[in-house]
């Protein structure tokens, strides 16, 4: 069955006209590049309409180890953290957990979901994604897997973001 794009969520005729002046120099776009973006890419950029142009800089995703029963093979320990910016980059100055690709893998799907929610002007991290676990099972059948709590926080204050329509969202202001 072919993939169908729901026009409610992705506006193929959206040319981001009011954003072109900012996007073109920021992305080094030549004339016509915005028009050639896929509908999905346009939807990603449209999130800036709802949460503001700086939303990628306002938030961080925090992965905090809640337990590593039996000892994690990568050395994760309870209380350690990995902090990511919204561009998928680890912030080493704020992170104290070992960089484990196994535990980082589930975070990628969280990033995909954040951009979809941001395009709607919602808190980019939904409560559905509160916990993750290492996908490595090993010979102990997963008994030693690290488990972690995941949350979105304000990059400046480090306070968790829990409001459905965060400060800066046009949805919060009552605009649609």
C-alpha positions in Angstrom: 0.0 0.0 0.0 1.5 3.4 -0.9 2.3 5.9 1.8 -0.4 8.6 1.9 0.5 12.0 3.3 -2.4 13.5 5.3 -2.8 17.1 4.0 -4.0 18.2 7.5 -0.5 17.6 8.9 1.7 18.3 5.8 0.8 21.3 3.7 2.4 20.7 0.3 1.4 24.1 -0.9 3.1 25.8 2.1 6.0 27.7 0.7 7.1 29.2 4.1 7.0 32.6 2.5 7.1 34.6 5.7 10.1 32.5 6.9 12.1 32.6 3.7 14.0 35.7 4.6 15.4 34.0 7.7 15.7 30.5 6.4 17.6 31.2 3.2 20.7 32.8 4.7 20.6 30.4 7.7 20.6 27.3 5.5 22.6 28.9 2.6 19.6 28.3 0.3 19.7 29.5 -3.3 16.7 30.9 -5.1 14.1 28.1 -5.4 15.6 25.8 -2.8 12.7 26.3 -0.3 10.2 25.5 -3.0 12.0 22.2 -3.6 11.9 21.0 0.0 9.9 17.9 0.7 6.5 18.3 2.4 8.0 16.7 5.5 10.9 19.1 5.6 8.5 22.0 5.2 6.4 20.7 8.1 9.6 20.5 10.2 10.3 24.2 9.5 6.7 25.2 10.1 7.3 24.1 13.8 9.1 27.4 14.1 5.9 29.2 13.4 4.3 27.7 16.5 7.1 27.5 19.0 9.2 30.4 17.8 12.3 30.6 15.7 14.6 29.8 18.6 12.8 26.7 19.9 15.7 24.4 19.0 17.9 26.4 21.3 15.4 26.7 24.1 15.2 23.0 25.0 17.3 20.0 25.9 16.5 16.3 26.2 17.8 14.7 29.3 18.3 10.9 29.7 18.9 10.1 33.4 19.8 6.6 34.4 17.2 5.3 36.9 18.8 1.9 37.4 21.4 -0.5 35.9 20.5 -3.8 37.7 23.4 -6.2 37.7 25.8 -3.6 36.3 25.5 -2.2 32.8 28.1 -3.5 30.4 28.8 0.1 29.3 29.3 1.3 32.8 26.1 3.2 33.3 25.3 4.0 36.9 22.1 5.3 38.6 21.9 9.1 38.5 24.2 9.6 35.6 22.9 11.7 32.7 23.2 12.3 29.0 22.0 15.7 27.8 21.2 16.4 24.2 20.5 19.6 22.4 17.5 19.6 20.0 19.8 19.1 17.1 20.7 15.6 18.3 24.1 16.5 19.7 25.3 15.4 23.1 26.3 18.2 25.5 29.4 16.8 27.1 29.7 19.7 29.6 26.3 18.7 31.0 26.6 14.9 30.7 28.3 12.5 33.1 27.2 9.1 31.7 29.4 7.1 29.4 28.4 7.6 25.7 26.6 4.3 25.1 25.3 3.9 21.6 22.9 1.2 22.8 21.1 3.6 25.2 21.4 6.5 22.8 19.6 4.5 20.1 16.1 4.8 21.6 16.5 8.6 21.9 16.5 9.0 18.1 12.8 8.1 17.9 12.1 10.7 20.6 13.7 13.3 18.4 11.6 12.4 15.5 8.5 12.7 17.6 9.5 16.0 19.1 9.6 17.7 15.6 6.1 16.4 14.8 4.7 17.8 18.1 6.6 21.1 17.7 5.0 21.6 14.2 1.7 21.6 16.1 2.8 24.1 18.7 2.8 21.5 21.4 5.3 20.6 24.1 7.9 18.8 21.9 8.2 15.9 24.4 5.0 14.1 25.2 4.4 12.1 28.4 4.4 8.9 26.3 8.2 9.0 26.2 9.0 9.1 29.9 11.2 6.0 30.1 13.6 4.1 27.9 15.8 1.0 28.3 18.9 -0.2 26.7 18.1 -2.5 23.8 21.1 -4.8 24.5 19.9 -8.0 26.1 23.1 -10.0 26.2 23.5 -13.5 27.7 21.7 -12.4 30.9 18.5 -11.9 28.8 18.4 -8.2 29.7 18.8 -8.4 33.4 21.7 -6.0 33.3 20.0 -3.4 31.0 20.2 0.2 32.0 16.9 2.0 32.4 16.4 5.7 32.1 13.9 8.5 32.6 13.7 11.0 29.7 12.5 14.5 29.9 12.5 17.8 28.1 14.0 20.8 30.0 14.6 24.4 29.5 18.2 24.8 28.2 18.7 28.0 30.2 17.1 27.2 33.6 17.3 23.4 33.4 13.8 23.2 34.7 11.6 20.4 33.3 9.1 21.5 30.7 5.7 20.0 31.5 3.3 22.6 30.1 1.3 21.3 27.1 1.8 24.7 25.3 5.2 26.0 26.4 6.1 29.6 26.8 6.8 31.0 23.3 4.2 28.8 21.6 1.6 30.7 19.5 -0.8 27.9 20.6 -0.3 29.2 24.2 -1.2 32.7 23.1 -4.5 31.5 21.7 -3.4 32.0 18.1 -3.7 29.2 15.6 
